[in-house]
Amino acid sequence: MLTSCSEQYLVSGTSNVEGLEGKMLYLRVFKDDDMLAIDSSRVVHGKFKFRGIMDSVMMANVFLDGSSVMPVVLEDGDVNVRIDENTQSATGTPLNDSLTNFIQRKSQIDARMAELPHLEFQMISNGIDHEQVLAELGEQARELEMENDKLITRFIRTNYNNVLGPGVFMIMTCGFQYPILNPQIEEIISQAPPYFKNHPYVREYIKAAESNMEKLRQY
């Protein structure tokens, strides 16, 4: 009698975004240096569903056309996804709950950062010296950047040994113009265990970043 270690994932989604109605969403995972579609679902009456078989827990992304809408972890249990105009969430399983909590905390920091230009306008309108405004808001921006970096670094380090660590590292670095090694990334890598460093994306990123840094030192 044969048994399989495969498990089934189930992602049930809802959305109140009018622009998504009737659109096809794709569930993609990182494989062979690309985001491979493993499932698809059309949004009908604000609902969509992904279902399939997985050999292990995987970090995935919900895509609309060529753009990522949100990350989601494919793990044992029923995952509930919600896509609204300004927020997205995936809940119902341990790793998804942890990821959503992290994203919500980061979104709060991002919102505070985005508020700074409005605060600058308000302070100048109230007659505060422009140099003082720049100094105060510059300090707030630096504090928010430090808070953001600490949040990301701490989350990745806490999740070195599961899919969230490499997954969030990918999200953090995919927007870079090219792979680099800055102090934050060096701190993350320096303490990382083999599971994290051997993830295909992380391994290739480190290799490319080290090559880029060597080239920069030669100039």
Summary of the structure (lengths in Angstrom):
residues: 219
radius of gyration: 20.4
end to end distance: 63.5
largest distance: 80.5
contacts: 606
relative contact order: 0.10
helix: 47%
strand: 27%
